[in-house]
Amino acid sequence: MPGRLRRRRRGGEGLVREAPETSALPLLEAACLEAEVPGALRLRPDLEAAGYWQAGLLDQWRLTAAVLGEHLAEAPDPLVPLRRLAASPDRRVLFHLPGAAAALFSDRLDLLLPLLRGLAAIPDRGLAEAVAAFGLRPLAENEGPAILAALHDWAEDPSPFVRRAPVEAFRPRGVWVRHLRWAVAEPALLLPLLERYRREEHRFPANAVGNCLNDIARDRPRLVLDLVHDWLHPDPAGPLARHVANRGLRGLVKRGDPAALRLLGFGPVEVTVAARLLGGEVVRPNTTLRFELELRNRGPAASARLVPTIETTGRIADRPRRRRGSGRTLRLPAADTLRVRCSERVFDTRAAPLLDGPGRVVFALNGREVAVVPFRVERGSV
């Protein structure tokens, strides 16, 4: 189940759904039986009747939460068996409780929020994802921005897992979840919450803040640029303010946004670049391209952000497929030459397998194109 959340399929990308022979449902049924959940041994039959084995993994998780919530609702006091389940040492059991609690107490925030906060305090990263995606995210969707004020004090909790939860849950785009429409349309509504993390000292919530800002920057870059400038000037507001800035601006930096590059200290540089592909220009899909670059800096020492863009043949003429790499930061020596090696993969996806034909990698340095390396994709090449 949630043990390796990002485990890949053998032949492509995606999360691997549960299969009958490896399912953790018997563990969940046993825990429910011990917690005296009504109809504990009917959980698996009820899920199978709802099409559990045919569903994708995310839908399996949602089905489990919904059915577990229905069984808990049959108890005279659903809180009693739910709290017993929350005492389970098995993270595969705990993983389903945020969604079940959200389904059970969607109209009782006075009960739901303390339950979710208690689950969020358990230091388990899989459970942290479940609290955000299946516990708090439905509240964000159903209650709208009015729910934000009820979660502000989570940002002051001693546990970094609790502090992370509301930021991750209210990301405009997020992971495993639909876009949060009101947050996409009006991301400024999130600023009072985000401001509470200005001096955050732990990387787990700080990463979530950066990811949230990166989501916002896709549609409202000026909002994020202004916030980051405020957090960094005249001095960084907190020990991780620069870390948050790097994560929050990473999408803009990859796109070569001049304001984002300047904020992070990447200014104009006087550099010429020679780049070559190692190992031959003909490559097969799902292989790694390795490059050697020689950067001749004619100016003073400087930091530079090197970002590759991989272009491959598209189905429409003159419209190549493009994918930007994550890039890397280089320290250029004053009036000297720096040699670096880097690599990028060219790979099929289920929706768009690579097509045979010409491709190229375009290298940009601080947002300026500095080198182009051609290659050719041939599926049958050796």
N, C-alpha and C positions, 0 to 999 in steps of 0.2 A: 504493500500500500504506500504510505508516504515515506518509506525509509530512504529511498534515493529519488528525490523529487524530480531531478532533472536527468534521470537515466534515459538514454536515447534508444530508439528502435534500431534494430540491426541494419536495416536498409534505408533509413532516413531519419528525419527529425521527429520530435514529439514525445509525449509522455506515454509510458507503457501502461495500458489498462490492466486491471486485475484479471487473472484467469482462475478457473475453479480449482486447479491443482495447487496453486500457490496463494490462494486467497487468505486474508486475515479475518474473514467474517467469523469463523469458528471462535477466534480469540475474542472478538467483540461480543458474540453471543454468550460466551462463558462469563465475561465481565458483567454483562447485563443481568445474567442469571444470579450472580453473586450480589449485585446491587439491588436485586428485587425489582427490576424493570418489568412491568406487565408484558406478558407474551414474549419473553426474551428469546425463546427458541423458535419463534415465528419470524424473527428478523430476516434470516436468509430466504425462506420461502416468499416472504412479502417482497423482498428486493428482486428475487428472480422473476416474480410475477410482473414487476415493473420494468423488466428488460435490462436488468443489471449487467449481465454478461455481454450484452450487445452494445452497451453504452461506452463512450470514451471515458478515460480516467476521471476527468473533471466532473462529468455527469455522474459517474459512479459515486464520487465523493458527495455530490449534491443530493443524490438519491438516498445515500446512507444517512445523511443529516436529517432529511425530511422524514424518512421512515422511523428513525430513532426518535425524533421529536414526537411523532404520532404515538409511539408506544409509551413514551414518558408521560404524555398527556392523559393516558388512561389511569395513571396512579392517583390516589386520593390527594397527595401533595407531591407534584412532580419534582419539586426541589430536593426532596429526600433522596430518591435514587440518582438524581443528577449529581448531587454532591458526593454520593458514594462513588460514582464513576470518576469524578474529578480527582479522587484519591488514588486512582489506579497508577501503578508504576509503569505501565506499558504505554509508550508514546503513540502506538497505533490505535489504542482506544481513545486517548486524550485528543488525538487529531480531529475526531468527528464531533467533539462536544461543542465547540464554538458554533458550528452550523446548526446543530440540534437545539442549542439554547436560543439562537436567533429565531429559529422557526417556532419554538415553543412560547417565547415571551416577547414577540415582536411588538405587542401593545403594552408591555410592562417594563419600561425602561428602568424603573426603580429596582427591579429584580435582575434584569438582563445586564446592565452595565457593571454592577459589582461582580457578577459571575464571570463576565468576560475579562474584567481586570484581574481577577484571581487567576484565571487560566493564562493570561498574558504574562503574569509574574513568574510562571514556571520557565526556567531557562532552557528551552528547547527550540531550535530554529524552525523545525517543521511545524510545531504547534504555533509558533509566532506567525508563520504564514497563514495558518488556518484561522487564527484570531482576526487577522487583518482582512483576509479575503472572504471568509464565510461567516464571521461573527459581526464585525463592524461595518464592512462594506454594504451589506443589505440595509443597515441603518442609514448610511450615507445616501443610498438610493431612495429609500422610502421617506425619510424625514427631511431630506434636503439640508441646506446649510444651517438650519436652526439647531441641528444636533451638535454643531461644532463647539458651542459654549460649554456643553456638558462634558467635553473631553479635554478642555484646556488644562485642568489640573493633572491629567495623566502626564503632561510634559514635565511636571515637577516630581514625579515618582522616583524613589531611590533606584528602582530596577530599570536598567536600560531596555529591557524587553518590553516593559510597560510603556516607557517613553516612546519607543519606536512605533507602537501599534497604531495610534491615530494618524500619524503622518503617512505610514504605508497604506492604511485603509482609505485615506482620502486623496491619494494620488489621482490626478485627472485621468490617467491611462492605466497604469498599474500592470500587474501580472495575473494571469488566470481569470481576469474579470473584464466585464464590459466597461467602456469608457464611462466615467462619471459625468453625465451631461452638464450638470450645473457648474461643476468645477472646470470643465473644458471651456464653457461659455464665459464664466466669470471667475477666473482663478484668483483675482484679488481678494475674494472672500476667504481664501486660505491664509492670507498674510498674517492675521492676528495669531493663528496657531503656529505658523512657521517662525514668527519672531520669538517665540518662547524657546527656540532652540539656538538662538544666536550664540550662546556660550556653552553649547553642548560639549561634553568632554569624552564621550564614549562613541566609538566608531559605528556601532550597530545602529543607533538612531541617527547619527550624523549621515550615514550612507543613505538612509531613507529620505532624509531632508534633501540631500543632493539629487536623488532619483526623482523626487517630487518636483524640484526646480527644473530638472531636465525635461520632465513631461510638460511643464508649463511653458518652457522656452520654445517648444515646437510651434505653439500658436501665438504666444505673447512674449517674444524675446526681450522687449524693452522692460517689461515688468521684472524679469529675472536679472537683467543687467543692472537695473537701478538698485535692486535689493543687494546683489553681490557687491556692488561698489560701496554701498553703505556699510556692509559687514567688513569690508577690507580696508577702508580708509577712515581716518589717517593711519590706523593700525588695525590688524585683525581683531575682531570683536571677541573671539574666543580661541582656544587652542586648536580647534578643528575647523575654524572658519575658512581657511584656505583649502582644506580638504573638501569641504562642502562646495566651495566655489568650483574646484576642478571637476567634481562630479556633476554639479548643476549646469555647467557650461559646456560639457563635453560634446553634446550634439552640435552646438553652435561652433565650437572649435573645429570639429570635423568638417563642417560646411565652410570653414574659412571666414567666419564672421569677424570683421576687423575689430569691432568693439570688444567682443569676447576675448580675442587674442591679446588686445592691449591690456585688458583687466588682469590677465594672468601673466603679464610680463613678456609677451611674445611680440616684439616690435619688428620694424623693417630690418633686414640683414642684407649684407653684400656678399652673396654666396653664389658660386657656380657649382652645378652638380652633374656628375657623370654617373650613370647607373647602367648596370648590365644584369641580365638574367643568367644564372648559373645552371648548367645542365642541359642546355639546348632550348630552342624556341618552340618546339612542338611538345604539347603536354596533353595528358589525358584528363578527363573530369575526375574530381575527387582526389586531386593530388596537390602537393605543396609547391608553390613557386618560391625559389630562393634567389635573393638579389644581393648584389654588392654595390654600395654607393660610395662615391668619393666626393666629399664636400669641401670646397676650397673657400675659406672665409677670408675676404679681403678687408674686413673691418675689425672692430674690437670684439673681445669675447662676448658671447651672447647665448641666451637660451632660444631654442627653436623647436617648433612642433612639426614633425614630419608625418604627413597623412597620405596613405595610398588610396587611390580609387581604382577598382578593378572593373574594366569594361569588357564584356563578351558579346558575341553575336546575338542579336535579338530576332524575333520573328518578323518584325517590320524593318524593311531596308532603311538604313541611316538612323536607326533608333536602337543603339546598343543598350544592353542591360548594364546597370551601374550598381556597384556596391562599395561603399566606403569602408576601409579598414579602421581599426581603433586608433592607429598611429602611436607614436612614441615621442618623448621629449629628449632632445639632444642638447649637449653643452658644446657649443662651437668654440674652439680655441682662437685666440686673437691672431689674425694674420697667419693662419696655419691651415693644414689639411686634416680632416677627420674622415676615417674610413669606417663604415658600419655595414653590417649584414642584417637583413630582415627577411621575413617570409610571410606569404599570404596563401590561403587555400582557394582553389577554384573547385566548386562543388555543385552537384545536382541538388535540387529540392523536389519534393513530390509535385509541387504545382508547376515548376519550370525547370526541367532537366536542361543541362547545358547543350547548346547546339554547336556542331562543328563549324569552325570558321575563325576569322582573325579576332584577336583581342589585344588589349594593352593595359598596362598599369601606369597611371598618371600619378606622379609624386608631387605633392604640394608642401611647401615649407613656409610656415607662418601665413598660410592662406594664398600663397603665390605658386603657380605651377612652375616647377623647376626641372623636371625630367619626365620622359615618356619611354617606356620599355615595351616593345611589341612582343607578342607571342601568338601561337595558333593552337586552338583546341581541335584535337582529332581523337574521337572516341576509340578508334581502333589502333592508335599508335602504341609503340612499345617504349 
